[in-house]
């Protein structure tokens, strides 16, 4: 892990302080009413798609045995 020296900290502050002072105090934003639902839908689809992908990989590595007829 690198050690933060005084000169590195000074350089960092010389970059961030002007940026913070130049930014507006309040930011006004607008989001459509369906934006939250879209985010939930995207997260749900990513989870299900990932689960399906992992399941296919696991099935290729360890295929299920077929049961013998009785």
VOVOLUM-761920 format. One record per residue (C-alpha): residue in one letter; chain; x, y, z; residue number from 1. Coordinates in nm, 3 decimals. Example, Ala and Ser with C-alpha at 12.3 -4.5 7.8 and 13.67 -1.06 7.14 Angstrom:
REM residues 2
+------+------+---------+---------+---------+-----+
| code | unit |      px |      py |      pz | pos |
+------+------+---------+---------+---------+-----+
|    a |    A |   1.230 |  -0.450 |   0.780 |   1 |
|    s |    A |   1.367 |  -0.106 |   0.714 |   2 |
+------+------+---------+---------+---------+-----+
REM end
This chain:
REM residues 70
+------+------+---------+---------+---------+-----+
| code | unit |      px |      py |      pz | pos |
+------+------+---------+---------+---------+-----+
|    x |    A |   0.000 |   0.000 |   0.000 |   1 |
|    x |    A |   0.144 |   0.336 |  -0.096 |   2 |
|    x |    A |   0.209 |   0.598 |   0.167 |   3 |
|    x |    A |   0.037 |   0.934 |   0.118 |   4 |
|    x |    A |   0.295 |   1.207 |   0.153 |   5 |
|    x |    A |   0.236 |   1.571 |   0.226 |   6 |
|    x |    A |   0.320 |   1.674 |  -0.131 |   7 |
|    x |    A |   0.073 |   1.423 |  -0.277 |   8 |
|    x |    A |  -0.197 |   1.541 |  -0.039 |   9 |
|    x |    A |  -0.126 |   1.904 |  -0.133 |  10 |
|    x |    A |  -0.152 |   1.825 |  -0.504 |  11 |
|    x |    A |  -0.478 |   1.641 |  -0.444 |  12 |
|    x |    A |  -0.626 |   1.932 |  -0.250 |  13 |
|    x |    A |  -0.511 |   2.183 |  -0.513 |  14 |
|    x |    A |  -0.714 |   1.991 |  -0.769 |  15 |
|    x |    A |  -1.027 |   1.914 |  -0.563 |  16 |
|    x |    A |  -1.082 |   2.242 |  -0.377 |  17 |
|    x |    A |  -1.128 |   2.454 |  -0.693 |  18 |
|    x |    A |  -1.358 |   2.189 |  -0.839 |  19 |
|    x |    A |  -1.571 |   2.186 |  -0.524 |  20 |
|    x |    A |  -1.585 |   2.565 |  -0.511 |  21 |
|    x |    A |  -1.684 |   2.587 |  -0.878 |  22 |
|    x |    A |  -1.969 |   2.339 |  -0.844 |  23 |
|    x |    A |  -2.320 |   2.473 |  -0.782 |  24 |
|    x |    A |  -2.458 |   2.459 |  -0.430 |  25 |
|    x |    A |  -2.785 |   2.300 |  -0.540 |  26 |
|    x |    A |  -2.842 |   2.072 |  -0.833 |  27 |
|    x |    A |  -3.189 |   2.047 |  -0.978 |  28 |
|    x |    A |  -3.268 |   1.727 |  -1.155 |  29 |
|    x |    A |  -3.569 |   1.557 |  -1.305 |  30 |
|    x |    A |  -3.640 |   1.191 |  -1.343 |  31 |
|    x |    A |  -3.935 |   1.052 |  -1.533 |  32 |
|    x |    A |  -4.189 |   0.863 |  -1.322 |  33 |
|    x |    A |  -4.098 |   0.531 |  -1.485 |  34 |
|    x |    A |  -3.724 |   0.564 |  -1.420 |  35 |
|    x |    A |  -3.734 |   0.374 |  -1.090 |  36 |
|    x |    A |  -3.929 |   0.089 |  -1.245 |  37 |
|    x |    A |  -3.679 |   0.073 |  -1.530 |  38 |
|    x |    A |  -3.388 |   0.050 |  -1.286 |  39 |
|    x |    A |  -3.561 |  -0.232 |  -1.095 |  40 |
|    x |    A |  -3.639 |  -0.413 |  -1.420 |  41 |
|    x |    A |  -3.279 |  -0.382 |  -1.539 |  42 |
|    x |    A |  -3.142 |  -0.511 |  -1.208 |  43 |
|    x |    A |  -3.391 |  -0.801 |  -1.207 |  44 |
|    x |    A |  -3.305 |  -0.894 |  -1.566 |  45 |
|    x |    A |  -2.931 |  -0.876 |  -1.493 |  46 |
|    x |    A |  -2.972 |  -1.103 |  -1.190 |  47 |
|    x |    A |  -3.181 |  -1.362 |  -1.377 |  48 |
|    x |    A |  -2.956 |  -1.353 |  -1.682 |  49 |
|    x |    A |  -2.648 |  -1.398 |  -1.464 |  50 |
|    x |    A |  -2.810 |  -1.686 |  -1.275 |  51 |
|    x |    A |  -2.900 |  -1.857 |  -1.605 |  52 |
|    x |    A |  -2.546 |  -1.810 |  -1.736 |  53 |
|    x |    A |  -2.387 |  -1.951 |  -1.419 |  54 |
|    x |    A |  -2.631 |  -2.245 |  -1.422 |  55 |
|    x |    A |  -2.534 |  -2.332 |  -1.781 |  56 |
|    x |    A |  -2.164 |  -2.321 |  -1.692 |  57 |
|    x |    A |  -2.219 |  -2.544 |  -1.388 |  58 |
|    x |    A |  -2.426 |  -2.788 |  -1.594 |  59 |
|    x |    A |  -2.144 |  -2.818 |  -1.846 |  60 |
|    x |    A |  -1.889 |  -2.880 |  -1.572 |  61 |
|    x |    A |  -2.102 |  -3.124 |  -1.372 |  62 |
|    x |    A |  -2.380 |  -3.272 |  -1.588 |  63 |
|    x |    A |  -2.674 |  -3.433 |  -1.413 |  64 |
|    x |    A |  -2.692 |  -3.809 |  -1.416 |  65 |
|    x |    A |  -2.985 |  -3.969 |  -1.587 |  66 |
|    x |    A |  -3.187 |  -4.200 |  -1.366 |  67 |
|    x |    A |  -3.226 |  -4.559 |  -1.473 |  68 |
|    x |    A |  -3.579 |  -4.676 |  -1.549 |  69 |
|    x |    A |  -3.721 |  -4.906 |  -1.282 |  70 |
+------+------+---------+---------+---------+-----+
REM end
